[in-house]
Amino acid sequence: MANTRLAHRLGKAGDWVLLYYSEGEKLGQAMVVTESESDLAGRRVVRGRERETKAHYERERVLAQAR
């Protein structure tokens, strides 16, 4: 979700962050949102990197159980 009419209507206009990054000379950006669907609902998710985000949360869960 971004700063769109739909985001405003759903009350989610402030629920995203745009990250800018550089890798050497390569510049990029990524949007982070709070997921509202799927098994990641309620968690922060990097759009386009959902698989990696899910793996991150799974590693965190495993580490927390090991403590």
C-alpha positions in Angstrom: 0.0 0.0 0.0 1.3 3.5 -0.6 0.0 7.0 -0.5 -3.0 6.2 -2.7 -6.7 6.9 -2.5 -7.2 3.2 -1.4 -4.6 3.5 1.3 -6.3 6.6 2.7 -9.8 4.9 2.6 -8.4 1.9 4.4 -6.6 4.0 7.0 -3.2 2.7 5.8 -1.6 5.8 4.3 0.9 6.1 7.1 1.6 2.4 7.2 4.5 2.1 4.8 8.1 3.1 4.5 10.2 3.6 1.4 13.8 2.6 1.7 16.5 3.9 -0.6 19.8 1.9 -0.8 22.9 1.7 -2.8 25.1 -1.3 -3.7 28.3 0.2 -5.1 27.0 2.3 -8.0 23.6 0.6 -8.2 20.8 2.5 -6.5 17.5 1.0 -5.5 14.4 1.3 -3.4 12.1 -1.0 -1.5 8.8 -0.5 0.2 8.1 -2.0 3.6 4.5 -2.4 4.7 2.5 -4.2 7.4 1.0 -7.2 5.7 -2.8 -7.5 6.0 -3.2 -11.0 4.4 -1.5 -14.4 4.3 0.5 -16.0 7.1 2.5 -12.8 7.4 -0.5 -10.7 8.4 0.4 -8.1 11.0 4.1 -8.3 10.2 6.4 -5.9 8.4 7.1 -7.2 4.9 9.5 -6.0 2.1 7.4 -5.9 -1.1 8.9 -8.1 -3.8 10.9 -9.9 -1.2 8.1 -11.8 0.6 9.9 -15.1 0.5 13.1 -13.7 2.1 10.9 -11.8 4.7 9.1 -15.0 5.6 12.4 -16.9 5.9 13.7 -14.1 8.3 10.6 -14.5 10.6 11.1 -18.3 10.6 14.7 -17.9 11.6 13.7 -15.5 14.4 11.0 -18.0 15.6 13.5 -20.9 15.7 16.1 -18.8 17.6 13.5 -17.7 20.1 12.5 -21.3 20.7 16.1 -22.2 21.3 16.5 -19.7 24.1 
